[in-house]
Amino acid sequence: MSKTTVIVGLGSCGLAAGAGKTFDEFHRIKLTDKLDFDIKKTSCIGMCFREPLVEIIDDTGKYLYGNVEANRVDEIIEKHIKNFSPIPEYIIESEHHKSEDASFFDGQVKITLRNCGHIDPENLEEYEARDGYKAMRKISNENLHPDKVIQTVLESGMRGRGGGGFPTGMKWKFARNNAAAQKYVICNADEGDPGAFMDRSILEGDPHSVLEGMIICALAIGASEGYIYCRAEYPLAIKRLNIAIRQAREKGYLGKNIFDIPNFNFDIQIKEGAGAFVCGEETALIASIEGERGMPRRRPPFPAESGLWKSPTNINNVETFANIPWIIYHGAEAYAQYGTEKSKGTKVFALTGKIKHGGLVEVPMGITIKDIIYKLGGGITGGKKFKAVQLGGPSGGCIPEYLSHTIVDYDSVNATGAIMGSGGMVVMDETTCVVDVAKFFLDFTQKESCGKCTFCRIGTRRMLEILTRITEGEGREGDIDMLLELAETIKDSSLCGLGQTAPNPVLTTIKYFRDEYEAHIRDKKCPALSCKKVLTYEVIEENCTGCMACTKGCPVDAIEGGKKEVHNILQDVCIKCGVCYTKCKFHAIRLS
């Protein structure tokens, strides 16, 4: 009989949900009751909506439990571990039971996230047990030439997962063909949209896959130094990266003549960023590593020609590097079997917003947006109607429900006006105001503008001012045309990707939801009943019981009427705070 093993997910999302206390409670009871079971830690498996997650492995199989707060640990130990009686109502998935939420895993193909949630990220041996560093051993044992490595990446069809979608192998080839003696490899782990949640989860859950990908890249292009540029707001990711780098050095995977390859010397260090969104742009990132202010530089020259300290430099993001070892070990064809003709492999998305199953999903390219939202994401919360999805982060675009059949690949997504970005997918329902959404994202990109380009610095501010006026009921005729003119000018005149894509949320919402803009401007109404300053609160006479709850709650005495009398809201006094709507238990307040 094998020993029972308890594995607790201790990624950032799990810790935020209380997984640390759950882990401690398992450990406490084990010691107190002198129980004989192993307790281990892992990271996020993507199912953030059911955290804390606990997997129990015993002679009868594997059991994934969800929502295991500390107060449930004693019951699980008593029934499952002591008496071999699993608790079905807590189980998400096992060989004997599958809950409705387990559909979250259906249709996923995990290459990038292959180890996340399956290994202790601080244990090198567990990474090695799941084919870790076998790609580098294959290169060493088979004496694969760097050109062959690059050719394999090219044939796989792998495109950079940082947003631009440039062919990874081609990028590596440009750097390799440069004859300079000093070259660098940089991992961009500083992207600031919801997709950064994905990067953080990989670094927290499988840091060695990123290191191995960087090592392979270094060998391919002839680099001797590497940097991981990671925002300081990711302390757990940085902690586990430091552990992984130390382990790799001790094992001889970093340093001199690594993997017994003569003259192959390569090491990696971490550069902590201050969280500037613009440093997701590669030339601004390079400037930050060099100790300068993170501001983009004019291209050409591109980093492959003149990058870090004017030396040839290859930059890929976390997801890209995490795929490389799998591609080299399993071969280009194994990777290219997934996806579409021009977009191969899989893509990780961070699902959030008005969706039942929020978290990380990894799907083959070619799946439709609708299938991601309904089959994996479980559909819209509260029985509401699906309205749109914001794809590509703050600089992405809104794709309406009627285009949800759009497949996930670079060309199809770009055709809608959105971008793939690094994988943020924000789902909206009928109560979401797209004008307010555009304002929200533009507010973010405007604040994150480095200020170098006049049109980005000032143009985005003018756009934000117009959007703010519109959502506050002060929109003017001509505002839509002005937004469109400013957007195109900013896109054409900005130096880097931040400015070039910042207007996307505005352009796509006007394209697909122009009627909502017009309703705000002409009718001073918000069709989604979301923008408070253009709402009207009215009493539904037949529902009002005169309970006085709204009267007592109103901060400006805008409601008249005595006890058990039908009330009335004085529109010229009402400040549209919504307290009456919240306080009323009889659905007697109507919004319009």
N, C-alpha and C positions, 0 to 999 in steps of 0.2 A: 504494500500500500504506500503510495507516494504522499508526501506532506502537502497539506492544503496551503495554497498561496493566495494572499490578499494583495491586490495591486490598486493603489489609489492614484487618481489623476491629479497631479500637482502642477498643472500649467497655471498661467496667470488667471485664466477664466475660472478654473477650479478653485484656486486660492481665494478669489474674490467671492465665490459662492460658499466658502467655509470648508473647503477640502482639507486645509491644514488642521482644523479642529477634528475633522473626521479621522485623519491619519493618526493624530495624537491619541484619540479615544480607542482606536484599534490597538495601538501600542500599549496604552495604559491597562486595558482589560487583559491583554495577553500576559503582561507581567503580573498583574494582580491575581489572576486566576491560574497562572502558570500553564498556559495553553501552548500546544505545540503546533504552531502554524507560522509560515513566513509572511512578512509584510514588506512590500516593496513600493516604490514610487515610479510613476511614469509621467507623461505630460498629456496635453490635450489630444483627444481623438476626433475633435471637431464638433461633437454633440453638446455644444455649450448650453443649450436650452434645458438639459437634464443634469447639469452639474449640481453637486459633486457626484462624480462617477467612480464606481468601485467594481473591479473585476475579481471574481473568486474562481480559482481553478482547483478542482479536486478530482478524485477518481471517476466521478460521474460526468465531468465535462467542464465547460467554461460558462460562467454566468456573469452577465453585465448588469449591474444594478445602477439605477438612476435616482437622483435626489436623495443621496445618502447623507443627510445631515448627521451631526454627531449624536443626536438623540435617538437615531435609529440603529446605531452600531451595536448596542447591547442585544437588541432583538435579533439582528442578523447573525451575530455570533452564537446566540443561544439556539436558534432554530436551524440555521444552515451549517455552521461549523461544528457545533457540538452534537447536533441530532440529525445531521444530513437531510434536513427538510428545507429546501429553498423556499423563498417567499415570492410567489408568482406576481403579486400586485406591485412589487418593487422592481421586478426584472424587466429589463428592456429587451434582452435577447439572450437565448441559450439554445442548446441543441434540442431542448424539450419544450421551449416556450418562446414565442415571438410577439411582442406587443406592437400596437399600431405605429408607435414612434420608430420602430426599427426600420420602417420604410425609408428613413433618412439615409441608410446605407445602400439601398437598392439603386443600381445604376452607376454607383461610384467606381472609379478605377484609380487605385492609389499607387502612384509612382513617386510623386513629390513627397507625399505624406505616408510613404510605405512603412516607416518605422515609428511615426508619431503615435503615442498611446500604446506601443508594443514593447518599448525598451525603456530602461532607466537611462535618461540622457546623460547622466554623469558616470556611466559605466561603459568604458570602451569595449570590454569583452562582449557585452550584449549587442553593441553595434556590429562587431566583427562576426558574431554568431548569425547575423542576418545579412550576410554577404558584404559586410563593411570592409572597405579597403581591398576588396577582391578585384575591383576594376584596376587599381594601381598595380596590384600583383600581376594581373593579366598583361598589362603594358610591359612590366619588367620581365616577366617570364617568357613572353613571346617576342620580346625585343621590338615592340611596335615603334615605328618611326613617328616622330611628331606629326609629320604630314599625314600619316595613316590615321592618327587620332583625330585630327581636324577633319579629314575626309569622312570618318564615321559620324561625327557630329553634323556635318553637312548633309549626309545621306539620310540621317534621321529626320530631317526637316524641322529640327528644333529652332524655334524663334524666341528671342529674348522675352522673358515674361515680365519685364519691368514696365511695359506699356507700349513702347514703340514697335515691338514685334520684328526687329531687324534679325535676319538669319544669324544665329550664334556662331556657326562654323565660319561664315564669311567674316565676321568681326574678328575672330581669332586669326584667320588667315592674313588679314591686313596687318595685325600686330606681328605675326611671325615673319612676314616678308620684309619687315623693317630690320636693317642690319645693325642697329644700335646695340652696344654692349650691355647697357642697363635697361631692363624692362620691368614693368610692375603689373600686378593683378590686384584689382579692387572689387570687393563685394559691397554693393550698395544695399545696406539694410536700414535705410533712413527714409523710405517713402512714407508720406504722412497721411494717406487716405485710408479708408477702411481696409484696403488690401494689406496695409502694414500689419494688421492683426495676423494675417496669414504669414508674413515674413517672421514676425515675432514668434509665432507658434512653431515654425520650423526650427528656428534657432534655439528655442526652449526645449523642443522635443527631439531633435535629431541634429545637433550641431556638427557632428563628425561628417555627415553627408555634405554639408557646405564646405568644410575644410577639404574633404577629398576632391570635390569638384574644383576647388581653387588649385589644388596641387596638380590635378590633371591639366588644367588650363595653363599653369606655369610651365609644365613640361612641354606642352604643345607650342607655346609662343616663345619660350626661352627666357622666362622671367625668374628672378631670384628673390624678390620681395613681394609680400602681399599685405593688403590692409582690408580689414572689415570695418566699414564706416557705419556705426550703429548709434542710434539716438540714445542719449543717457536716460531717457524715460523708460527704457526697457531693462531694468536692473537684473531681472531673472535671466533674461537672454544673455546679457553680458557676463553674468556669473557663470553660466553654463558654457559659454564660449571660452572663457578663460580656463575653465577646467579641461575642456576638450583640447585646447591648444597645448596646455601643459602635458596632458596624457600623450598627445601625438608626438611631442618632442621627446618625452621619455621613451617612447616605443621606437623612435627613429623614423617616424613618418614625416617629421619636419626637421630641418637642419641640413647637414652636409651628406652628400652621396646617398640621399634617401632612396629606399627600396633597391639598394645596391646598384643604382644607375650612376655610372661614373660622371662626375662633374655636375650632377644635378643637385644644386643647393637651393633650398627654398624655405623661407620662414614667414610667419604671419603675425601681425600685431593688430590690436583693436584701436581704432580712433573713435572716441565718443563724441557724437555731434550734439548740438544744443537744441535740436528739434525743429530747425528751420525747414519748412516745406520745400523751399527753393533748392535746398541741398540734395534733393532727390534728382535734380538735373546734374548730369555727370561733370560738367566743367565747374559748376558751383561747388560740388562735392570735392573736386580736386583742389580748388582754391582753399577750402576749409582745412583739408589735410595739411596743406602747405603753411597753415597758420594765418592765412589771410581771411578777410571777410568773405562769406559764402555768396559769391555773385557769379553769374554765368559769364562765359567768355565767348567771343565771336568764333564761329566755326565756318570754314576750315581755318587752321589745321584741326583735325579731329584727334581725340586722345590716342588712337592707334598710331598716329604719327608723332604727336607732341602732347603728352598728357602730364602726369605727375612729374614735377621738376623738369618739364620739357622732354621727358623720356617717353618712349612708346608705352602705352598703358591700355590694358583691357579691363572694361568695367561691365559686370553683369550683376543682376540682382540675386537675392537669396534663392528664390524659386528656380531660377535658371541653373545656378550651380548645384542645387540639390538633385536635379535631374541627371546631371552629367555622369556620375558613377554608374547609375542604372543603365544608361545608354551604352556606355563603353563595355560594361560587363555582359549585358544581354544582347547587344548588337543593334545596329541602326534599324533593321527591319522590324524587330520586336517593338520598337517605339513608334515607327511609322505606320504600324497597323491600326493605330488609333487616330481618329481625327478626320479631317477633310484633305482635299488635294493640296491646298495651300497653307493649311494650319494643322500640323501634325501633333500627336501626343495628347496630353491632358492639360487641364487648367484648373487651378484652385480659385475658388470664390469665397469671399466672406459675406455670407447672407445675413442681412440685418433689416430693420424696419418693421413694417406691419406684416410680419410673417410668423407662422406658428413655430417653425423649427429653425431658429437662428443658429448660425455656427459656420464651420468650415466644411466645404464640400470640394471634392476633386472629381471632375467629370471629363469624359473624352470630348475633345473638340468635335463639334457637329451636333451636339445635343441642343434642343431648343430652349430658349429662355423660359417658356411656359412649363416645360418638363422639370426644369430646375426648381421653379417656384412651387409647383403643385405636387410633383412626385417626391422630390427630396425635401423641399421646404414645408410640405404639408398644407400649403395654401395660405390664404389671408386670415389673419386673426379676427375674431368676433363676427364671423360670417359676412364681413364687408366685401364690397366689390374691388377687384384688382383694377388699379388705375394706370400705374406706370412703374417703371423701374429705373433708377439712376444707376448707370453702369459706367465704371471707370473712375470713381472717386470724385473729389471736388471739381476736377477739370473735365469730368465726363459729361454725358448727356442723358436726357430722359427719353426712354423708349416707351411709347404708349401701349396699352393692353392689346390693341388691334394688330400690333406688330410683334406680339409675344411669340409668334411662330418663328421669328428670326433665329437662325442657328448661331451658336457660339463659334465664330471664327473671326479672324481679324478683318477680312474684307466685308463680311456681312454686317458686323457690328458697326464698322466705320461708315457703311452706307446709310445707316440710320441717323448719323450725326453724333453718335456716342463714340466712345473709345473703349478698348478692352482694359486699358490701364493696368494696374497691378492686381486687380481682382475684387474691387469693392462692388457690391450689388445691394442697393438700398431699395427695398420694396415699399410702394405707396398704395394706399387704398383711397376710396372715394372721399374720405374726410381730409385728405391732404391737399393743400392749396399749392399748385405748381408755381405760382408767382412767388409765394413765400419760400418755396424750396430753392428757386433760382436765387432769391435774395440771400438765403442762408449760405449757399455754396459760394456765391460771389463775395460775400462778406469775409469768408475764410481766405479765398485766394487774394483778395485785396489786401488783407492784413499781412499775408505771407509774401507779398511782392517785395523783392529786394530793393526796388526803387530805381534801379539802374536805367530802365527804359521809361521815357516820359509817358508814352501811351499806356503802358501797363500800370504805372504808378498813379497817374491822374485819370486816365480813361476808365479804369475799373472803379475808381471812387465816384466818378460822375454817373456811371451805370448803377452803382449801389444807391446813390441818392435818388435816382429816378424810381428804382424798384421800391425803395422805402416809401416814397410818396404814394406810389400806386397802392401798396398794401395798406396804407393809412387813409385811403379814400380821397387823396388829393392828386390823383393822376390827371394828366391833361391830354387833350387831343394832340397827336404828334409824338407822344412819348414812345410808342412802339417803334415808329420809324427811327427815332433818335437812338433807341437801344440797338437796333439793327445796324445803323451806321457806325456807332461807336464800336460795336462788337467786331465788325469786319476790319475796321481800322486797327484795333488792338491786335487782332490775329495777324494782320499783315506786317505790323511794325514792331512787334516784340522780338527780342533777341532769343529767348529760350522758350521751352515748352510750357512753362507756367503761364506766361502771357499769351502764347499762341493758342492755348486751350482754355484759358479762364472763361471766355464768353460762352463756351459750349452749353452750360446749363440754361442760359438765357436764350440762345439761338434755338435749341431743341424744344424748349417749352413754348416759345412763340410759334415755332413751326407746327407743333402738334396740338397746342392748347391756346391758340390765339384768342378764341372766344372768351376764355377766362380772363385774359388781360383786358379785353374790351369791356367785360362785365364790371371789373374793378374800376375802370376809367370812366365809362359812360353811365353805368347804373349805380356806381358806388356800392356794389354788392360783391361778396365773395361766394361763388357757387359752392365751394366746399364747406362753407360756414366755419372757416378757420381763422380768418383775419379779424380780430376782435374790433378794431376801430371802424370797420364797415358793417358790423352786425347790428341788427335791431332786435331787442328783447321785448316780447309782447306776452300778455297774459291770455291763455286760452280759457275763456269764461266758464265753459261747461266742465272744465277739470278743476277749477280753483275752489278750494274748500274754505278759504279764509283762515288758514292755520297760522298765519303771521310769520312763518319761518323766513320767508323772503324779506319781509318788512324789517324784521330784527337783524337780518344779515346785511342789508344794504348800507354801505358806508356813507352814502350821501342823501339818504331819505328821499329817494326817487320813486318810492312805491307808496301809493295812497290806498286806503281801505281799512276798515276795522275788522275785528275778530268775527269770523264766519261771514264776512262780506267778500264779494268778488273784488279783487285788487286791480289796480291800474298802474302801469309804469309811465312816469312822466318823462317823455323822450328828451325834452330840453334840459333835464337835470341828470339823466342817466349817463354814467361815465363808461358804460359797456365793460364793466369788470367781470361780469359773469357769475357773481356770487349768488344771485337769485336763482339762476339756472341750476347751480350746484346744490343749493339748499332745498329746492322744491322736491318733495317725495311723491308728488301726484302728477308729474309730467304736465304741469300747467303753465310752463314757460316755453314759448316757441321762439326759435331763432330764425331770422330771415335776412 
